[in-house]
Amino acid sequence: MSTHDSAGETGLGDRPTHKRTLRFVYRHGAALIAVSVAWFLASLPLVTIGPATLGAYAAVRSLRQTGRLDRGYVVSAVRTNGVHALLLSVLPVVFAAPAALSLRGGSTFTGPTPIVAVVGLYVAGYLAVALIPTFVAMADGESPVAALKRAYVWTATDPAAALSLALVTAIVFAVTALLTIGFVLLFAAAAFSYHVEYLADDLDVPAVTDGSTAVSSTPA
């Protein structure tokens, strides 16, 4: 991955991702809390977590590109790729569920049971991480096939970056979960903002900086 120089003229590109994320969340706190709450409520049926996550990424990207929450951008992204997001979000579950059942049903850890569980959980985890750049790209109107291809190339060529993204996401999840109501208010805001900032160079997402003119965004 490159060194996040999309905002290089102002020096923001040299800052670590977590610092840029904190700055972004601070500047757009109210809007991001609204996005986080909306994501949580929309995800409650569980089967809707894919479209809800896609919409949340679109909201974060619109804030990053224009400095405001563009509802039209979000609606367009969900309308274009919402069904695909729903289907893709099922993929990790397809592998995780049999792995969990094999562990629960096995009285011992002998035979193929642990192998099936480990392989299933590994594939589910890999898919969950790969879906992050996939959804970020789809939130910008990219087709599912192109988004999946880009995500595969990124995770395959830079596994350390993918692991780092997964670990930070897990930490944010754990910390906000401990705060109970804080999870509803902060998880999606912090995690999804971090994802977009982390993947900014690969996805060519322009950043709005202090004193700069907002860049108009027109979703595909």
PEZIMO-V999466 format. One record per residue. N is the residue number from 1. RES is the residue in one small letter. BURIAL is 1 if it has 24 or more other ideal C-beta (glycine too) atoms within 12 Angstrom, else 0. Layout:
N_RES_BURIAL ; N_RES_BURIAL
This chain:
1_m_0 ; 2_s_0 ; 3_t_0 ; 4_h_1 ; 5_d_0 ; 6_s_1 ; 7_a_1 ; 8_g_0 ; 9_e_0 ; 10_t_0 ; 11_g_0 ; 12_l_1 ; 13_g_0 ; 14_d_0 ; 15_r_1 ; 16_p_0 ; 17_t_1 ; 18_h_0 ; 19_k_0 ; 20_r_1 ; 21_t_1 ; 22_l_0 ; 23_r_1 ; 24_f_1 ; 25_v_1 ; 26_y_0 ; 27_r_0 ; 28_h_1 ; 29_g_0 ; 30_a_0 ; 31_a_1 ; 32_l_1 ; 33_i_1 ; 34_a_1 ; 35_v_1 ; 36_s_1 ; 37_v_1 ; 38_a_1 ; 39_w_1 ; 40_f_1 ; 41_l_0 ; 42_a_1 ; 43_s_1 ; 44_l_0 ; 45_p_0 ; 46_l_0 ; 47_v_0 ; 48_t_1 ; 49_i_1 ; 50_g_1 ; 51_p_1 ; 52_a_1 ; 53_t_1 ; 54_l_1 ; 55_g_1 ; 56_a_1 ; 57_y_1 ; 58_a_1 ; 59_a_1 ; 60_v_1 ; 61_r_1 ; 62_s_1 ; 63_l_1 ; 64_r_1 ; 65_q_1 ; 66_t_1 ; 67_g_1 ; 68_r_0 ; 69_l_1 ; 70_d_1 ; 71_r_0 ; 72_g_0 ; 73_y_1 ; 74_v_1 ; 75_v_0 ; 76_s_1 ; 77_a_1 ; 78_v_1 ; 79_r_0 ; 80_t_1 ; 81_n_1 ; 82_g_1 ; 83_v_0 ; 84_h_1 ; 85_a_1 ; 86_l_1 ; 87_l_0 ; 88_l_1 ; 89_s_1 ; 90_v_1 ; 91_l_1 ; 92_p_1 ; 93_v_1 ; 94_v_0 ; 95_f_1 ; 96_a_1 ; 97_a_0 ; 98_p_1 ; 99_a_1 ; 100_a_0 ; 101_l_0 ; 102_s_1 ; 103_l_0 ; 104_r_0 ; 105_g_0 ; 106_g_0 ; 107_s_0 ; 108_t_0 ; 109_f_0 ; 110_t_0 ; 111_g_0 ; 112_p_0 ; 113_t_0 ; 114_p_0 ; 115_i_0 ; 116_v_1 ; 117_a_1 ; 118_v_0 ; 119_v_0 ; 120_g_1 ; 121_l_1 ; 122_y_0 ; 123_v_0 ; 124_a_1 ; 125_g_1 ; 126_y_1 ; 127_l_1 ; 128_a_1 ; 129_v_1 ; 130_a_1 ; 131_l_1 ; 132_i_1 ; 133_p_1 ; 134_t_1 ; 135_f_1 ; 136_v_1 ; 137_a_1 ; 138_m_1 ; 139_a_1 ; 140_d_1 ; 141_g_1 ; 142_e_1 ; 143_s_0 ; 144_p_1 ; 145_v_0 ; 146_a_0 ; 147_a_1 ; 148_l_1 ; 149_k_0 ; 150_r_1 ; 151_a_1 ; 152_y_0 ; 153_v_0 ; 154_w_1 ; 155_t_1 ; 156_a_0 ; 157_t_0 ; 158_d_0 ; 159_p_0 ; 160_a_0 ; 161_a_1 ; 162_a_1 ; 163_l_0 ; 164_s_1 ; 165_l_1 ; 166_a_1 ; 167_l_0 ; 168_v_1 ; 169_t_1 ; 170_a_0 ; 171_i_0 ; 172_v_1 ; 173_f_0 ; 174_a_0 ; 175_v_0 ; 176_t_1 ; 177_a_0 ; 178_l_0 ; 179_l_0 ; 180_t_0 ; 181_i_0 ; 182_g_0 ; 183_f_1 ; 184_v_1 ; 185_l_1 ; 186_l_1 ; 187_f_1 ; 188_a_1 ; 189_a_1 ; 190_a_1 ; 191_a_1 ; 192_f_1 ; 193_s_1 ; 194_y_1 ; 195_h_1 ; 196_v_1 ; 197_e_1 ; 198_y_1 ; 199_l_1 ; 200_a_1 ; 201_d_1 ; 202_d_1 ; 203_l_1 ; 204_d_0 ; 205_v_1 ; 206_p_1 ; 207_a_1 ; 208_v_1 ; 209_t_1 ; 210_d_0 ; 211_g_0 ; 212_s_0 ; 213_t_0 ; 214_a_0 ; 215_v_0 ; 216_s_0 ; 217_s_1 ; 218_t_0 ; 219_p_1 ; 220_a_0
